[in-house]
Amino acid sequence: MDWLAFSTENCSVQRTLDLVGEKWTLLIVRDAANGVRRFDDFRRHIGLSEAVLSDRLRKLTEAGILTTVPYREPGSRSRNEYRLTRKGWDLWPVLVALRQWGETHNPDPAGPVLDMRHSACGRPVRAVVACTGEHGALTPRDVTVEPGPGARPLT
């Protein structure tokens, strides 16, 4: 396949990055996956401005990655918590893969911030690319790439 012969206007990677490819957006998703729910907690933990956080939370909610759930502290007005939807949780393997890559190629000398282990056996967790036929982990050499039904010739 000659990749350069095809348009990338409708590429799923490009469309995904348009939605979640900005640094702060992925950090919000990371924190939500680790139990952060409230605006002030996101702001304090990630360290971004209220305006940027509001914008990113709005976009993630509009995209169906986060949903809002009202809560009210005694004596305070009603506010919203932000929780990952199923669509949002589907980004979890991406976060695991980014974490894995970072720990391999750009590690902190003190070690990883998180120690992810399988609850049932205690072994470390890692992201892999696998065949739907259950042939185990694959490398790029194991995969054939051909134009899909949405491929458009470059004009």
Secondary structure per residue as TSV (DSSP state, phi and psi in degrees):
chain	resnum	aa	ss	phi	psi
A	1	M	-	360.0	135.5
A	2	D	-	-99.2	95.1
A	3	W	G	-54.1	-37.2
A	4	L	G	-68.8	-12.1
A	5	A	G	-84.7	-6.9
A	6	F	B	-113.6	144.2
A	7	S	-	-70.4	147.5
A	8	T	-	-109.3	11.7
A	9	E	T	-58.4	-34.3
A	10	N	T	-111.1	25.7
A	11	C	-	-69.0	131.4
A	12	S	H	-65.2	-31.3
A	13	V	H	-65.8	-45.3
A	14	Q	H	-62.5	-44.7
A	15	R	H	-63.5	-38.4
A	16	T	H	-66.7	-44.4
A	17	L	H	-65.9	-32.4
A	18	D	H	-60.1	-31.3
A	19	L	H	-89.7	-46.5
A	20	V	H	-126.6	10.6
A	21	G	-	-82.3	-4.9
A	22	E	S	-82.2	139.6
A	23	K	H	-48.3	-52.2
A	24	W	H	-63.2	-34.8
A	25	T	H	-63.2	-47.1
A	26	L	H	-66.8	-32.2
A	27	L	H	-69.4	-34.7
A	28	I	H	-64.6	-45.8
A	29	V	H	-62.3	-41.4
A	30	R	H	-57.7	-49.2
A	31	D	H	-65.6	-39.9
A	32	A	H	-61.8	-39.3
A	33	A	H	-66.3	-23.2
A	34	N	T	-100.6	16.2
A	35	G	T	99.6	1.0
A	36	V	-	-75.5	134.4
A	37	R	-	-128.3	-26.9
A	38	R	B	-107.2	146.4
A	39	F	H	-49.5	-54.3
A	40	D	H	-62.1	-33.0
A	41	D	H	-69.9	-42.1
A	42	F	H	-59.4	-48.8
A	43	R	I	-59.8	-47.3
A	44	R	I	-66.9	-42.0
A	45	H	I	-75.2	-40.1
A	46	I	I	-87.4	-31.5
A	47	G	I	82.1	37.9
A	48	L	-	-115.7	165.0
A	49	S	-	-68.9	158.0
A	50	E	H	-59.7	-40.2
A	51	A	H	-64.4	-45.4
A	52	V	H	-65.9	-44.8
A	53	L	H	-61.3	-45.4
A	54	S	H	-57.7	-44.5
A	55	D	H	-62.7	-47.3
A	56	R	H	-66.2	-42.1
A	57	L	H	-63.1	-40.3
A	58	R	H	-61.7	-46.7
A	59	K	H	-64.4	-41.6
A	60	L	H	-66.6	-34.9
A	61	T	H	-70.7	-44.8
A	62	E	H	-61.3	-33.3
A	63	A	T	-80.5	-6.1
A	64	G	T	79.6	16.6
A	65	I	S	-86.3	-35.5
A	66	L	E	-119.0	155.4
A	67	T	E	-128.4	155.1
A	68	T	E	-101.9	142.9
A	69	V	E	-130.8	120.8
A	70	P	E	-68.7	146.0
A	71	Y	E	-144.7	163.2
A	72	R	E	-146.6	121.2
A	73	E	-	-78.0	145.3
A	74	P	T	-55.1	129.3
A	75	G	T	81.5	2.6
A	76	S	S	-118.7	167.4
A	77	R	-	-75.2	163.8
A	78	S	E	-69.7	138.8
A	79	R	E	-133.1	176.3
A	80	N	E	-113.4	140.6
A	81	E	E	-95.5	156.0
A	82	Y	E	-114.3	126.1
A	83	R	E	-128.9	144.3
A	84	L	E	-66.2	137.9
A	85	T	-	-88.0	-179.8
A	86	R	H	-58.3	-41.7
A	87	K	H	-60.3	-40.3
A	88	G	H	-66.5	-43.8
A	89	W	H	-63.8	-25.2
A	90	D	T	-66.3	-12.3
A	91	L	T	-84.5	-9.9
A	92	W	H	-55.8	-44.8
A	93	P	H	-60.9	-31.0
A	94	V	H	-65.0	-43.6
A	95	L	H	-63.2	-41.3
A	96	V	H	-62.9	-42.3
A	97	A	H	-65.5	-41.7
A	98	L	H	-63.8	-41.7
A	99	R	H	-61.4	-45.9
A	100	Q	H	-61.4	-45.2
A	101	W	H	-61.8	-45.9
A	102	G	H	-61.9	-40.7
A	103	E	H	-69.4	-26.4
A	104	T	H	-83.5	-45.1
A	105	H	H	-107.5	-13.4
A	106	N	S	-146.6	56.0
A	107	P	-	-75.8	153.7
A	108	D	-	-81.8	130.7
A	109	P	T	-57.0	-26.8
A	110	A	T	-78.9	-12.0
A	111	G	-	108.9	174.6
A	112	P	-	-69.0	151.7
A	113	V	S	-72.3	-38.0
A	114	L	-	-115.9	143.3
A	115	D	-	-112.7	97.9
A	116	M	-	-89.9	124.5
A	117	R	B	-136.2	149.6
A	118	H	-	-67.8	125.0
A	119	S	T	-58.4	-36.4
A	120	A	T	-74.3	-36.4
A	121	C	T	-123.0	-11.3
A	122	G	-	82.0	3.3
A	123	R	-	-80.7	151.5
A	124	P	B	-59.5	150.4
A	125	V	-	-98.7	141.4
A	126	R	-	-144.4	154.3
A	127	A	-	-89.3	139.6
A	128	V	-	-137.4	156.8
A	129	V	-	-100.3	126.9
A	130	A	B	-132.6	154.5
A	131	C	-	-77.0	146.1
A	132	T	T	-67.5	-14.1
A	133	G	T	-85.8	11.8
A	134	E	-	59.8	46.4
A	135	H	-	-92.7	9.5
A	136	G	-	86.0	-167.8
A	137	A	B	-66.1	141.5
A	138	L	-	-117.2	155.7
A	139	T	-	-113.2	168.4
A	140	P	G	-56.6	-29.6
A	141	R	G	-69.2	-18.8
A	142	D	G	-88.3	-2.8
A	143	V	-	-116.5	135.6
A	144	T	-	-101.7	132.0
A	145	V	-	-116.5	124.6
A	146	E	-	-129.2	158.8
A	147	P	-	-60.0	137.2
A	148	G	-	-93.4	-179.0
A	149	P	T	-63.9	-22.9
A	150	G	T	-91.2	0.7
A	151	A	-	-67.2	135.4
A	152	R	-	-123.8	134.6
A	153	P	B	-61.0	143.7
A	154	L	-	-67.5	130.9
A	155	T	-	-106.8	360.0
